[in-house]
Amino acid sequence: MTLPFDFAHGAERAGSDSIKWRRYAGRDVIPMWVADMDFAAPPPVLDALRARLDHGVFGYADPWPGVLEAVIDGIARDHGWRIQPEWLVWLPGVVTGFNVAVRTVGRPGDGVFTATPVYPPFLHAPGNFEQRLVTTSLLRTGTRWEWDWDRSAAALADGVRLFMLCHPHNPVGRVFDRDELGRIAELAERHDLVVCSDEIHCGLVLDPTKAHVPLAALDERIGRRTITLMAPSKTWNIPALYCAFAIIPDGTLRARYKHAMAGIVPHVNVLGLVATEAAYRDGGPWREALLATLRSNAARVTDAIDLLPGLATTPVEATYLAWIDCRDFLAARGLTGSPAAFFEQAGVGLSDGRDFGLPGFVRLNFGCPPARLEAALERMRRAVTA
Ligand SMILES: Cc1ncc(COP(=O)(O)O)c(C=O)c1O
């Protein structure tokens, strides 16, 4: 099958401003850590940015009707959720968005709940506002990661006011289903919590039997207590354009959220807004082609890791991130250091599980051309079987 877009050859990023690539400048290490992809942005996004550059004036800008319409129609089309324009609060990033949520909801000493392992800035956000991080662990049952409902309910009783959800989940790659989301909604109701649902990976569902259901779209009750965070940045690979948004249906919660932003959160930059409009309106075909590449990369990772003694992974339902358990391998080899350091020595730069709250694991970013992924997997195979 020929794809209309070229995901076989990534953009040349060595020597560029990329954080992911600069860490290994001058070293023979394939970077597979920071969560951006080695692909150029979709052609409609690049065209829109070029047209805006040609205008040449970069004065202060407000989101215009076209960008609102593109986002609202895109979310309705892709996720079956029709939001109102006034629910949107524009942000320069999703990390900013969940830090503002912590600031909005709790006071110093209050608990903020999340389930580990999780995207590391979740673990730091409560401490940024003198609040307490309260966690339980997700459990691996067979080939998927699931909630420990009893422990989660017990943890929520510990003075928690905010539930931070990562959905789809980085790093375990789960797309939580209606049943799981319903249980989360029930817990939020029972403990009178606000939920901040980080849905930045919602456009990257790889499992064809699954669909992303926004938590707030379940019903109006949970919608009223939810701050949903979304962005075009992961799906269309434009994170450094810094454009994201919160969706907050409840007017009182939204006003409190805006108050917590006042004076410290800047407006979104105009190029980010231009790219966002083009991505949501015209980025569908590129996204479909991307998903085909990511699905096949995900299958390669699972197949390759399954063959390696002491390593284990689970199918990636969404994201371009694989979460790999290295504990048996480390134990069999008598290694006490981090698995990321082991693989870095073997020429593959991965994220270390310790940063996500679960040592002994690594996260592999497979958002790259298949040949580069193959080279990295081969290096891992050699290192593990040597
Ligand atoms: C779950 C999650 N949230 C947020 C972010 C980053 O968002 P932003 O760059 O918009 O702050 C990432 C990036 O990897 C992520 O995986």
PDBQT file of the ligand as one rigid body, heavy atoms in Angstrom, charges set to zero:
ROOT
HETATM    1  C1  LIG A 401       0.220  13.193  29.153  1.00  0.00    +0.000 C 
HETATM    2  C2  LIG A 401       0.973  14.405  28.696  1.00  0.00    +0.000 A 
HETATM    3  N1  LIG A 401       0.553  15.622  29.068  1.00  0.00    +0.000 NA
HETATM    4  C3  LIG A 401       1.192  16.743  28.671  1.00  0.00    +0.000 A 
HETATM    5  C4  LIG A 401       2.316  16.679  27.877  1.00  0.00    +0.000 A 
HETATM    6  C5  LIG A 401       3.019  17.919  27.458  1.00  0.00    +0.000 C 
HETATM    7  O1  LIG A 401       2.120  18.919  27.136  1.00  0.00    +0.000 OA
HETATM    8  P1  LIG A 401       2.591  20.386  26.783  1.00  0.00    +0.000 P 
HETATM    9  O2  LIG A 401       3.855  20.280  25.979  1.00  0.00    +0.000 OA
HETATM   10  O3  LIG A 401       1.438  20.937  26.022  1.00  0.00    +0.000 OA
HETATM   11  O4  LIG A 401       2.814  21.099  28.071  1.00  0.00    +0.000 OA
HETATM   12  C6  LIG A 401       2.797  15.420  27.477  1.00  0.00    +0.000 A 
HETATM   13  C7  LIG A 401       4.012  15.329  26.674  1.00  0.00    +0.000 C 
HETATM   14  O5  LIG A 401       4.616  14.293  26.544  1.00  0.00    +0.000 OA
HETATM   15  C8  LIG A 401       2.102  14.268  27.892  1.00  0.00    +0.000 A 
HETATM   16  O6  LIG A 401       2.490  13.030  27.508  1.00  0.00    +0.000 OA
ENDROOT
TORSDOF 0
